[in-house]
Amino acid sequence: MRTQSRRSPRSLVTVAAIGTLIAPLAACSGAGGSGGSDGARAINVLMVNNPQMVELQKQTAAHFTQETGIKVNFTVLPENDVRDKISQDFANQAGQYDVATLSNYEIPIYAKNGWLHSLDDHVAKDTAFDQDDILPSMTKALTAEDGKLYGEPFYGESSFLMYRKDVLEKEGLSMPEKPTWKEVAELAAEIDGSTPGMKGICLRGLPGWGEVIAPLTTVVNTYGGTWFDENWKARLDSAEFKQATRFYVDLVREHGESGAAQAGYAECLNNMTQGKTAMWYDATAGAGSLEAKGSPVKGKIGYAPAPVEKTDGSGWLYTWAWGIQKASKNSDDAWKFISWASGKEYEKLVGETAGWSNVPAGKRASTYDIPEYRAEAGAFADVTRDAIADAKPENPGVQPRPAPGIQFVGIPEFTDLGTKVSQEISSAIAGRQSVDEALKKAQKLAEAVADKYEGS
């Protein structure tokens, strides 16, 4: 892979490159992070509404605030909404939020644009945080081109196949140790409807570059496709990309969840938990909720590596991580929150109060040595850790790539490109157009992006 491939023309690191930005957000209660009306210390945190973050919100006042005196004002939103709001605030350096949940996609881009505080000095001073315990793949993913660290993972994930062991057993079926997508499709057909009200599989169909595009792109990779070749030629009209997309769309239309075009991570998690689907290919983080106390499917789920075709593996690499806005006037207090939320003691707190399967894992090596965690999360702990370790962001397919990323392309334009392409794919899932029609439009969108990079 060419070392210059991640460099882009000056125009590509402007605000416009992250996507179309609307007017700055109006001020709201607690905005600015300068403390409460009574002068107390306070920070503002903007985060996604995934279950692990919701648990964090529950724990913060009674533990972090009580221990430090720092109040945390949370804004919690669905994934697509939170991405839009973060890009607005950080791109404008409005300073409304001190800390936000950012992924390993955004952090290198935001750092290059000068929107984030480097965390190296905080890490150096905070020896109790133990940066060496963070999984190397996570530290690498959150380190920018300048060699500085700009994010700390709250939890890390890859992707794998979750399936109902009891349902397969009832039908006399077994899950291969390392399934192919063809085998998964055959299983989905066999078990679809075998239990009343239960579909064969759940796959994301909801528009969004972080929704349907994420799992779909891993399928494209293992089928031999790519968004761009090493020379920045758009390849969404290639035979491999078309084959993978047709497979994905056909599978979810024939044996997937009802309303698939509006189903994302949260909807598939609910379907799996409620017994409405027998298999689910998605983020490894979902296993914690499936195995949580009170889950009706606890103990009934099996876990297999991400299905493959032409590659040895296909699981993605992803982390919801904490980043501090450069405009924040409370970086020290913001770091204290990050250090607590991503620290070993917080994992212990969650394990003891909410159950060890709910621990935001996938970021620390030491987590997998905790006896209580292994006892409760043993069904998915090792397969998750292995999937994270085996993920190859620099080489996820069968050909060289011009930019890193497994379930995304690591360039600023992918936010807009991926979202627009996702709308076409979701439309095909809904039956409003064919896959060929969707990809014909998608190819033109990708070509417009490629034109900016060719020769760079």
N, C-alpha and C positions, 0 to 999 in steps of 0.2 A: 504494500500500500504506500502510495506516495506521501511523503511527510508534508508536502505543501497542500495536500487535499483538504485539510481542515481550515486552511486560510481562505478568506473570502474577500472580495472587494470591499473597500471602505463603506460603501453604501449598504452592505449586508449586515453591518453591526449597529445600524441606527435603530431607533425606536420602531420604525416601520417594519423592520425585518422580523420582529416578534409577532406581528399581526396587526390588524387594524385596531388602533386604540381610540376609544371614545374619550370624551371630555373627562378631566380629573374628577374623582369621586368627591361628592359633597362630604363635608365633615360630619362625623357622627359622634355619639357620646364616647368619651375616652380617647378620641383620635389624637394622634401625635405622640403618644407614648411618654408624655412629660409628667405623668403622675396623676393621681386622682385630685378631685377638687379640694380635698383636705390636705394636699401636699404629700400624701403617702406615695411611696415608690410604686410604679406600675409600668407594665409593658403591654403592648397589643400584639396578639398572635392571630394570624389568619391561617386556617388549616382545613383540610379536606374532611368530610364527614364519615370516614371509614370507621369501623367499630373500634379499632385500636386507639384512634384519636378521641373518640367519644369517651372511652374509658379514661384516657389521660385527663380530659376535661373534668371528669368526676373526681379524680384523685388530687387535683392541683391545689385547691384552696386548703384542704385539711392537711396537706403535707408540705408542698413546696412553699406556699405563701406563709404557712405557720412557721416554717423553719427559717425563712429568709426575710419575711416582711414585704416581699414583692408581690403585689397583686397582678394577676394575669387576666386581661380582658380578651376573651376568645371570640372570634368570628368563625363559624363553622358552616361550610357550604358543600354542595355536591361537587364532584370532580370537575366537570366542565365549567361550572360557575366559578369555582375557586381559582382555576387557572386564569380565567379572564380577569378576575379582580386583582390577582397578584401581578399579572403583566401590566395592568394599568398603573398600580401604585408604585411598583418598582421601576418601571420604565420612566415614569415621570419624576421619580425620586421624591414623591410626595411626603414620605415619612409617616404616613398614617399608621402603618404597621411596622413594628420593630422586627418581628420574626414571621416567617411564612414557611409552609411546607412546600418544598421544591423537590423535583426529581433529579436523577442523574442526567436527564435530558436538558433541563433548564440551567442547572448550576454552571456548567462550563460556558454557556452562552451569556448568562447574566454576569458572570465574573469578567468575561472579556469586554463587556459593555461598561464595566465599572459600577455595577449596581449593587455589589455585595461587599461586605466586610470580609477580609481574610481572617481565618480562625487560628492561624498558626501561633500567634502570640498567646492567645487564650489557652490553647492546648499545652503550650510549653510551660505555662504557669500552673496549670491545673493537673498536677501529676496524678491525682486520684481518679481522673477521668479514664486514664489508661488507653491512649490511642492505639497502642500496639495490640490491644485485644480486639479492635475493630477488624473485621474480615478484610484481608488485603484487596479483594475485588471491590469492596465498597469504598475504601479509602481512595483507590485509584480512580473510581468512577466520579468521585466528588472533588478531585484535584484538577485544576485548570491547566491550560497550556503554559502558564507562567510558573508552574510547579508549586503553587500555593493551594492550601486546602480551604474550600469555601463552604462546605456543608458537612453536617454530621447526620448519619442515618438514624431515623427513629425505628424503622424496621426495614429489612431487606427482603427481597423475594425473587424467585424465578417463576416459572410456570410448570404445571404438571397436570396430569389427568386424575380427577377424583371420581370414584365410582362406587356404587352400592354393591358391596360384596354379597349381601344376602339375596339381592335380586338376581345377580348373575348365577349364584349357586342354585337358586330355585329353578332356573331355566336350564341348568346343566351346562353352564358356560363358564369359561375362565378367562381372566385377563392375562395376556402375554406379559412376560417380565419387561420387555421393551417393545411396546406396541407400535405398529405402523398406523398411519391414518386410514389405510384401507381396512385394517382389522378393526379399528374403532368404528368405522362406518358400518361394517358388517354386524358388530355387536349392537350398535344403536338400532339397526333394523330389527334384530332379533328380540330386543327387550322393549321396544316401543309399544306401549299398550299392554304389555304382559301383566302389569299391575294397573288396575283401574285408575285413570287420571294421571298416569306417569308417562312422560315422554322419554325418548331414548337418550337425548343429550341436550345440554344447554350450552350455547355459544353466543358470545356478545354480538348484537346486531345494532346497538344504539349508535347513532352518529357521534363522532368525536375521535380525534387522533389518538387519544388515550383510552378509547372504548373499543369499537369494533376493529379499528386498524391494528391494535396491539396483537391480539391473537391471530388475526388474519395474516399479518406480516410474518409471523413465525411459521405459518403454513407455507407461505410463499417461499421463504428461505429454504425450507427442507424439500420443497418441490423443485428447487433449482432456480428459482426466480430472484429478482432483485429490483428495487426501485430505480437505481441508477448503476450503470457499469462503472469501471474504474476511470473511464474517460468522461464521465458525467452525461452519458447518453441515457435518456429516459427509457425504461424497459417495461412499462406497464402494459404494453401491447405485445409482449413476448409470449410465446407458446406456454412457457413455464408459469408465468404470472397468471395467464388466463386459466390454465388447468387448475392451479391452486385455488383461485377465486371461485371458479365454477364448483369445485369440490366443496368448498366451505359453504357457499350459498345453497347448493343443493342439499347438503347434509342438514343444515339448520331448517330449511324449508320442509324437508321430508320427515325428519325425525326430531326436530328441535322444539323448543318451548313455544307456546302460543304467544303472539305479539312479539316475535323475535326482533323485529325492526326497532322496537323501543326497549329492548332488554340489554342492560349493561351489567357490570360487575355486581352491583347491589341486587338487581333483579334475579340474576342467576344464583347468587348466594341464597336468596330467599327461596327460590324454587327448589334448590337442593336440600335446604334445611327442612322444608315443608313436604318433602317426598314427592314433588311434582316432576322430578327428573332423575334419571338413573345414573347419568354421567355428566361431568362438567369439566371442560378444559379451561383453566384460568390460572390466576395468581396463586402461588403456594400460600400466601397469607390467608387465603380463605379457609384453610384447614383449621386454623385456630378457632374460628367461629363454629365450624361444623362439629368440633370435638369439645366445645365449651360445656360447662355445667348447664344442664337444662335443655341442651340441644336434643331434639327428638331423634336425630340420626347419629348421635354420639356412639362410637364403637362399631358402626355399620359401614364405615367408609374405608375403601382401599385407595392406595395412592401409587400411581405409576409414572414413570418419566414422561415428559412431553413427547407425543407421538412424532414419528419421523417417516421420511421416505428416502431421500437421497443423502442426507447428512447423518452423522452419528448421534447428534443431539439437536434439539430445537428450542430448548427453554430460554426464556428471556432473562435479562438482568435488570432489576429495577429497585429503586429505593425511594421511599418518601423520607426526605431528609429536611433538616432545619437549616435555613439560611438567614443571615442578618442583613437587613437593608442598609446600604451604605449611608443613607440619610438619617438613620436612627441616631438619636442622641443618648441612647441607653444601651450601648453595645455590651457594657460590662454586666448589667442586669440581664440582658438578653442571653449572654453566654451562660450565666448561672442557671437560667431556665433550661437551656439546651443541655448543659452538663447533667442536670438532674433528669430530664426527660429521656435522654439517651444513655443514662448511666446504669451500672450494675444494680444499684440499690433500688432503682425504679422497677427493674425487672423482678426483683425479689418482692417488692410491694405488690405488684400486680399478681404474681404467682400466689401470694399468701391471701390476697383479698378477693381476687376475681377468678382464680384458677390458673394453673400453670400453662394450660393450652392457649390462654389469652395473652401470654407474654409477647411483647413486640420483638420477635426473634429475627434471625436472618442477618444480624449485624455484628454480633460478638461471638468469638470462638468459645469463650467461657460458658456461654449459655448452654451449650450442648454437653457440658460436663456436670450440670446441676442435676443431682439424682431425682429431685422432685419433678423437674421439667421433663426428663427422659421418661419418668414413670407415666406422666399424663399425656405427653406429646410424642411418645415413642412411635406411634403409627406413622407420623409424617416428618419427624425431626431429621432423620438421616437423609431421607430422599430430598428434603428441602435444602439442607446444607450441601449435599452433593450437586444439586441442580445449580445452586448459586456458584459453587466453585468451578463447575464445568462450563458455565456460560462463556461465550466468546464474542464480546461486542465488536472486536476488530475483524473477526472472520466468521460470521454466522452462517454463511452459505457455501456455495460451491465455486464462487468466483471472487476476485478481489473487489473491494468496495472503495469508494472515494471518501467516505466518512463513516465514523463508528456508529454502532447502534444495532440492536437485534430486532426489537419491535418498533423502532423508529429510525429515522435518518438524522444524525446529529448535526443538523444545520438549522439556523434560525427560521428559515422559511417553512420548515416542516409543520409548525403549528397551524399555519393557514392551509398549506397544501394537504396535509393529512386530514384536516377537518373537511375540506371540500371534497376530497376523494371519498371520505367516509360517508358523506351524504349520498353519493352515487351508489356506493355499495349497499347502504341501508335501503335505498330505493329498490335495488335489485332483490334484496331479501324480502321486501314487502310485495314483490311481484309487479312493481310499477314499470320496470324496464328489464331488459336482459342483461346478463353479465357483460356481453360484448359491447352493448350500448354504454354501460356504465364505465367500462375500461377505456373505451374510445374517448370519452370526455375526460377521464382521469389522465390519460396519456398527454393530452394537450396541456392540461394544468402542469404536469410534471415537466414537459418540454419548456414551458415558460420559466420554470425555476432553473432547469439545466442550462439555459442560455446565459444565465448570470455567472455560471461557474466554469463553463468550458474554457480551457486554456489557462485556468488559474493555477 
